[in-house]
Amino acid sequence: MPIKASERKVFIKAEYKAPNVMKAAPVAPQLNSKEMELLKYILEMRYLSLAQVIRRFYDNGTVEATIQRMFDLKYLYCKDKELSDSSLLLVTQKGRDVLVSQYKEIQAPAVTRSPMPGRLNHDMLLNDLRIRFEELNFLKRWVSEMCMKEMPFFLRAFADLPDALCKKNNGMAYFLELEVGKKHSKFYRDRIDTYLKVLQMKDTKEAKIEGVIFFCYYEEVAEMIKAQVPKDAKGVSVLTYQRYFPAKKDEKQTEYVH
């Protein structure tokens, strides 16, 4: 079990200065499997908080040393000089280049230069949802929106890509949408209509994608979306986010500021 944030002291320094000594350009250090997975995971999700990285890759305390090494090699970036649990970690272009050069079979998305203030809460909640599903062994593979941008079929099928494609252990898959803020009912109806069309496409069926699940942070939003689903529609489900994150009484949504 991951140790609680309140019990953890963070000794990672995000800022690294090389010694002022003239040296030949070093060969990029070989990444081990944990380092590769960590960089790939953050790259796929745009960014993760330090707490999320430690929770996902927790291994009796050695993950902090891995994170520190990635900062020392300038493969990770954070604007904070001293890291806290809420600090946001991003993969640098150098980190992506090393990942791709050493593991050419990886289809790595482009780097995210900085967090997106307008969707930061959404992205962090989505990170938590992926981590939770992996803890529950719900997933064989998570294909993020960033990865779908590299796949021609999804770009043809959607003007606005899903948040993820979740592949289950039984070989089937479903699109995932995380809804946090309230939108106009027409937006939800148009979105549902798009999914109903995509689910009938040959490529979708060959990929064994059987539906879409809308995860809603607020019950009010879930009810709005349910009201827009045609009665004869198949493959559209609406669930509440708290189904997998039982909130304490009067607990408010975590606010991330960057």
N, C-alpha and C positions, 0 to 999 in steps of 0.2 A: 504494500500500500504506500502511495506517495506520502511523504511527510507534509504536514500542514504548513501553509505559507507562513503562518505566525511563528512556527518553530524553526524556520529556515533562515540562516544568515547567508546573504549573497556576497561572495568575494570576487565575483567576476568583474574585470575592468573592460569597459567597452572601447576605451581609447588605448592604442598601442603605438609607441614610438620606437623605431628601430635604433640601435646604437649608432652613433655618429662615426662609423668606420667604413672606409672604402672596401667594398667586396665585389667579387664577380657576381653576376646575376645568378641566383640559385635556381636549381631545377625545382619545379613545383613538387612539394611532398606528396607521396602517394596517399590517397584517402583510404581509410579502412571502411568496412561495411557500415559501421555505425555512423561515421562522419558523412558518408555518402547518403545514407537514408535521412539523416537529420537535415542536410542541406536541401535535398530533393523535396522533403516534406514541407519545409518553410517556403521554398520556391513555388510549389504547387498552390499553396494557400495564400500567397502574397506576403504575409507576415504572420508571426505568432508572438504572443507575449512570452516573457521568460518563464512565467508560471506554467503556461501551456506546454512549452518545450520540455520543461523538467517533468511535468506529469506524463507526457506522451513517451518520453525516452528514459524514464526513471529506472535506475539500475543500482540501487544501494549507494547512491552518492557520487558515482564517477561521471555522470553526465555533465556536471559542472565543469570538470576538467576538459571534456570534449568541446563544450561551448567556448571555454577560454581559448583553446587552441585555434578554433575557427576565427575568433576575434584577432588573435595574434598573427594569423596568416592573412588577415584582412579578407576573409571569405564571408564574414558576417558584419553587419553594420547596425548601429543603434545611435540615435541622436543623444541619448542620455550618457553623461560621463560616468555616473555611478548607477548601476542597474538595480531595479527593484522588480518585484513580481509583475508589475503592470508594464514594464519597459517592452517596447516592440522591437523584435529582431527581424531584419531583412537580409536576404542574400545579396551580396555585391556582384557586379559583373565579373570580377575576378573569380569569385566563388563559383558562379555558373560556368565560366569558361573551363575551370579545372574539372568540374563535375562532368561536363560534356566530353572533354578531351580524354579523360581517364576511363569513362564509362560510356562509350559511343552508342550503346543500345538504348540509352535513356533519351526519351523525347522530352526535353526540358523546356518549359515555357520561358518567356522573356522575364527579366527581373522587374520587380516593382521598385521604383525609385524612392517613393515615400508613401506613407499611409494615406488613405483617402478619407478625409474628415467626414464627408457626407454619408459614408457607408461603414465607418469604423465599427460601430456597435454591431451592425449586421455581420461583418466579417469575423469579429471575435466570437459571436454566438455561434456562427457556422463552424469555426474551429472547434469549439467545445462540443458541438454535435458530432462532428467526425470522430473526435477522440473518444467520446462516450460510446458511439456505435462500435468502434474497434475494441474497446474494453469489454463490450457485451458480445463480441464475436459475431456481429451482424453482417460484417462485410468481408468479401474476398478482395475487393478493390474499390477505391474511391477515385473517380475521375473528376477533377476539379474544373471549374469554369476556365481557369487559366490554361489547363491542358486541352480542353475542348476547343480553344482558340486555334490550336495547332492541327485540328482535325477537320478536313474540308466538308464532310457530311453535315456536321453540326452547324457550321457556318452557313451552309445552304438552307438548312431546315429552320433556323431561328434567327430573327432579327435581334433578339435579346436572349442570350444563352441562359440555360438553367444554371442554378448554383452548383449542381453536381450531378453526376451519373453514378449511382450506387450499384455495384455488381455483388449479388448475394452468393452465398456458398453453394446454392443449388444450381448455379449457372444462369439464373434469370437476373434481370436488372430493372431499375426504375429511375426516372428523373426525380430530382429533389429540388424543391423551392423553399427557401426560408423567408417568411413574411414577418417583418417586425413592425413597421409603421403601417398606418391605415391609409388605403388608397381608395379611389373612386370605384364603385361597383363595376363600371364599364371596363376598367382596366383588368379586373379579375375575369370577367366574362371573355374578353378578347384573348387573355392569356390561356384560359381553359380551352377555347376554340382552337388556338394554335396547337396545343398539346394533343387534342383529339385528332387533328389532321396529321400531325407528326407520327402518332402511334399507329396510323394506318399505312405508313410508308413501308415499302419493301425493305429498305435498309434497316429500319427500326425493328421490324419483325425478325429479320435475319440475325440481328444483334441480341435477340431475346429480351428486348426492352418491353416490359408488360404494362407500364403505367407511370403515373406521376404522383408524388405525395407532396402536398403543401403542409409544411410545418409552420404553425402560427404561434408567435410569442404571446399574443393576446387572444383570449376567448372571443372577444368581439370581432376580431379580424377573421377568425375561423368560421364564425357564423355567417359573415358576409360572403366568404368564398363558397361555403356550402350552398348558399342561396343562389349562386350563379351556375352551379353544376346542373346540366340537363338531367332530367329524371332517368332517361335511357342511356346516359353516358356510362361507359365502362373504362376502368383503369384510372379513375381520378379519386384520390383519397385526401381527406383533410384531417390533420391531427394537430394537437396542441404540443408545443415545445416542452411544456412542463410534464408531459407524459413520461419523459426520460430524465427530467430534472425536477423532482419534487421540491417545490420551493417552500421555504419556511413561511409561517404566517407573517404577513405584512412585509415580506422581503421585496425590495425594489430591484429593478433591472440594473445590472452593473453598468456604470458609465465609464467609458474609456476616453481619455483625453490625450491628445498628442499634438 
